[in-house]
Amino acid sequence: MTIQERELPPLGGDSGRHPWRRFVALGDSYTEGIGDPEPLSLGGLRGWADRAAEELSAGQPDFAYANLAVRGMLLRQIVDRQLAPALALKPDLIAMSGGGNDILFKRGNPDKLAEKMDTAVGVLAATGATVLLYAGPDWGNTPVFSAIRGKMAVYNENIHAIGAGHHCVMVDLWCLPELQHAAMWDPDRLHLSPLGHHTVAVATLNALGVPHTLEPLWPKPLPAQGWKRARAEDLVWARQYFFPWVLRHLLHPEDESLAAKRPLPGPVLGLARPGPFPAGHPAAGVNPGLKGGPAPQGQAA
């Protein structure tokens, strides 16, 4: 479903460039921003949701943003741990994604995952908020991941059906040719690079029909390489990134110590952001408004 296929609050007018005032993002590492390190961002990560929120907040001083996503979470964990907190924040714009970890690491059934997602999206949409849904990227060119390409395609089709049923705004990453380029991905090939996060932010804002200042970045093609060299690089990648990642998920499937980087809504930039945070929280001790230094005594980071 595209932005033209559903009714959204009117853009522009006296209220600003768009009608939304509180944006909350739910999900896993993809939404948390893994692969896009930024010392001046809360938790040390930026990511596509932050990048989109930065644009959404421009010229709208009452705009607030929270990001509840936590790396490694399965869809069940996202629903169990993030849905109720998100509803309590009373957002009028919600980004919901999840299920990729289930398919990649747990051999999840895309139809059963879709049932969980449908229930969760129904709850979110019932609040009257605009809900963003994401069809996952095409990993067909990535070794190992190509084996789950069919499952991911089925899950994406289910996500499209869920979006249509609940009048959501779809952001279809499978159809973005830019994401086929290696420069869009972190060296671990599991997470987006800063350029990849930028591209997803552009797609999100375009789906919402919001004017923005982000420019699409088309990277130069990689030079051609022989089959032997490509396979050797694949083996190095699997040894350094993929197998350790799988092992961590098997040994520590539910890490209770991880916390959302932006659990409370607040300004995207500046000193008046959420906080202070308890010791151990990824945003504790970071004050992006003061170039990454610790927050002064009694001041929110």
C-alpha positions in Angstrom: 0.0 0.0 0.0 1.3 3.4 -0.8 0.7 6.8 0.8 -1.9 7.5 -1.9 -4.0 4.5 -1.0 -5.0 5.7 2.4 -6.3 8.8 4.0 -3.9 10.7 6.2 -4.3 13.9 8.1 -3.7 16.9 5.7 -0.2 18.1 5.4 0.9 21.7 5.5 -1.4 24.5 6.7 -0.9 26.5 9.9 0.1 23.4 11.8 3.4 22.9 10.0 4.7 20.5 7.4 2.9 17.5 8.8 0.2 16.8 11.4 2.2 14.5 13.8 3.5 15.6 17.1 4.6 12.4 18.9 6.5 9.6 17.1 7.3 6.3 18.7 9.3 3.5 17.1 9.1 -0.2 18.1 11.3 -3.0 16.9 14.8 -4.7 17.1 18.3 -3.7 16.2 17.2 -2.5 12.8 15.1 0.2 14.4 17.4 0.8 17.4 20.1 1.9 14.9 22.8 -0.8 15.1 25.3 -0.1 12.3 24.9 3.7 12.5 27.1 4.7 15.4 26.9 8.4 16.5 28.5 9.5 19.8 26.2 12.6 19.9 23.0 10.5 19.8 21.4 8.9 22.8 22.8 5.4 23.4 25.5 6.2 20.9 23.4 5.1 17.9 21.5 7.2 15.3 19.7 4.9 12.8 16.9 5.5 10.3 14.2 6.3 13.0 16.4 9.0 14.5 17.2 10.4 11.1 13.5 10.4 10.1 12.6 12.0 13.5 15.1 14.8 12.9 13.4 15.8 9.7 9.9 15.4 11.2 10.9 17.7 14.1 12.2 20.5 11.9 10.2 23.7 12.4 7.9 21.9 14.9 9.0 22.7 18.4 6.4 20.6 20.1 7.4 17.4 18.2 8.5 14.5 20.5 10.2 11.2 19.7 10.7 7.9 21.6 12.5 4.8 20.4 11.7 1.6 22.3 13.5 -0.8 20.0 16.0 -3.2 21.5 18.5 -5.3 19.6 18.0 -9.0 19.3 14.4 -9.1 20.2 12.0 -11.6 18.6 8.6 -10.5 17.6 7.0 -12.0 20.7 9.4 -9.9 22.9 8.7 -6.8 20.9 4.9 -7.2 21.5 5.2 -8.3 25.1 7.7 -5.6 26.2 7.2 -2.6 23.9 3.5 -2.5 22.9 2.1 -1.4 26.3 4.8 1.2 26.9 4.2 2.6 23.4 0.5 2.9 24.0 1.1 4.7 27.3 3.1 7.4 25.4 0.0 8.2 23.4 1.8 8.7 20.0 0.0 9.8 16.9 2.7 8.3 14.6 4.0 4.8 15.2 6.7 2.7 13.4 6.3 -1.0 14.0 8.7 -3.6 12.7 9.9 -7.1 13.8 10.0 -10.7 12.8 13.3 -10.8 11.0 15.2 -12.3 13.9 12.5 -15.0 14.2 12.9 -16.0 10.6 16.7 -15.7 10.5 17.6 -17.4 13.8 14.5 -19.4 14.9 13.3 -20.7 11.5 10.0 -18.9 12.3 6.9 -19.6 10.4 6.0 -16.4 8.4 2.3 -17.1 8.6 2.3 -17.6 12.4 4.5 -14.5 12.8 2.0 -12.5 10.7 -0.8 -13.5 13.1 1.2 -12.0 16.0 2.0 -8.9 14.0 -1.6 -8.5 12.9 -2.9 -8.5 16.5 -0.3 -6.0 17.6 -0.9 -3.7 14.6 -4.6 -3.9 15.3 -4.1 -2.6 18.8 -1.8 0.2 17.6 -4.1 1.3 14.8 -7.2 1.3 17.1 -5.7 4.3 18.9 -6.2 6.4 15.8 -2.4 6.8 15.3 -0.8 6.6 11.9 1.1 3.3 11.8 4.1 2.7 9.6 4.9 -0.9 8.6 8.1 -2.2 6.9 8.5 -5.0 4.4 12.0 -6.3 4.9 14.9 -6.0 2.4 15.8 -8.6 -0.2 18.8 -10.6 1.2 18.9 -12.9 -1.8 22.5 -11.9 -2.7 23.8 -12.6 0.8 25.3 -16.0 1.5 23.4 -18.1 4.0 20.5 -15.5 4.1 19.5 -16.5 0.5 18.2 -19.7 2.0 15.5 -17.8 3.9 14.6 -15.5 1.0 11.4 -17.4 0.3 10.2 -17.1 3.9 11.0 -13.4 4.0 9.1 -12.9 0.8 6.0 -14.6 2.3 6.3 -12.6 5.5 6.5 -9.4 3.5 3.4 -10.3 1.6 1.7 -10.9 4.9 2.9 -7.5 6.2 1.4 -5.9 3.1 -1.9 -7.6 3.8 -1.8 -6.5 7.4 -1.1 -2.9 6.4 -4.0 -2.9 4.0 -6.3 -4.4 6.6 -5.4 -1.7 9.2 -4.9 1.2 6.8 -1.2 1.5 7.6 1.5 3.3 5.6 3.8 0.7 4.0 7.5 1.2 3.5 8.6 -1.5 1.1 12.4 -2.1 1.5 12.3 -5.1 -0.7 11.6 -2.8 -3.7 14.5 -0.4 -3.0 17.3 -1.2 -5.5 19.7 0.9 -3.5 19.7 -1.7 -0.6 21.2 -4.3 -3.0 24.5 -2.4 -2.8 27.2 -3.6 -0.3 27.8 0.0 0.9 24.3 0.0 2.4 25.2 -2.7 4.9 27.5 -3.0 7.9 30.5 -5.3 7.5 28.5 -7.9 9.4 25.9 -7.9 6.6 23.2 -8.2 9.2 22.7 -4.5 9.9 22.3 -1.4 7.8 25.3 0.9 7.5 24.9 4.7 8.1 24.2 5.0 4.3 21.6 2.2 4.6 19.9 3.9 7.6 19.8 7.1 5.7 18.1 5.4 2.7 15.4 3.9 5.0 14.8 7.3 6.5 14.3 8.8 3.1 11.9 5.9 2.2 10.0 6.5 5.4 9.6 10.2 4.9 8.6 9.7 1.3 6.0 7.2 2.3 4.5 9.7 4.7 4.6 12.4 2.0 6.6 14.7 4.3 8.9 17.3 2.7 12.5 16.8 3.9 16.1 17.7 3.2 17.5 14.2 2.9 19.0 13.5 -0.5 19.0 10.0 -2.0 22.5 8.7 -2.1 23.3 6.3 -4.9 26.7 4.7 -4.2 29.1 3.8 -6.9 29.1 0.2 -8.0 31.8 -2.1 -6.5 34.5 -3.2 -8.9 34.0 -6.6 -10.4 35.8 -9.5 -8.6 36.4 -13.1 -9.4 34.3 -16.0 -8.0 37.2 -17.3 -5.8 37.8 -14.0 -4.2 34.1 -13.5 -3.5 33.7 -16.9 -1.9 36.9 -16.3 0.2 35.3 -13.0 1.5 32.1 -14.9 2.2 34.0 -17.4 4.4 35.8 -14.6 6.3 32.4 -12.9 6.9 30.8 -16.1 8.1 33.7 -16.8 10.6 34.0 -13.2 11.9 30.3 -12.2 12.0 27.6 -14.7 11.2 28.5 -17.7 13.3 29.4 -15.6 16.4 26.0 -13.8 16.0 24.1 -17.1 15.8 26.0 -18.4 18.8 25.1 -15.3 20.9 21.4 -15.8 20.0 21.5 -19.4 21.0 23.3 -18.9 24.3 21.6 -15.6 25.3 18.2 -15.6 23.5 16.6 -13.1 26.0 19.0 -10.5 27.4 17.1 -8.8 30.1 19.9 -6.2 30.7 19.3 -4.4 27.4 17.1 -1.3 27.5 15.6 1.1 24.9 17.8 4.1 24.1 14.8 6.5 24.2 12.1 5.2 26.5 10.5 8.6 26.9 9.3 11.0 24.3 11.2 14.2 24.0 12.9 16.6 21.6 15.0 14.9 18.9 17.9 17.4 19.4 19.0 19.7 22.2 19.4 19.7 26.0 15.7 19.0 27.0 15.8 15.4 26.0 14.6 12.4 28.1 16.5 11.6 31.3 18.2 11.3 33.6 18.6 7.5 33.1 19.6 4.8 35.6 23.1 3.5 35.7 23.7 0.9 33.0 21.1 2.4 30.6 22.6 2.9 27.1 21.8 6.6 27.3 23.1 7.1 30.8 26.0 9.6 31.1 25.6 10.9 27.5 24.6 14.4 26.8 24.6 14.9 23.0 23.8 18.5 23.4 27.3 18.9 25.0 29.3 17.0 22.5 29.0 13.6 24.2 30.0 14.6 27.7 28.2 13.7 30.9 25.1 15.7 31.8 25.6 18.4 34.4 24.3 17.5 37.9 20.5 17.5 37.9 20.2 18.1 34.1 18.5 15.7 31.7 20.8 14.2 29.2 
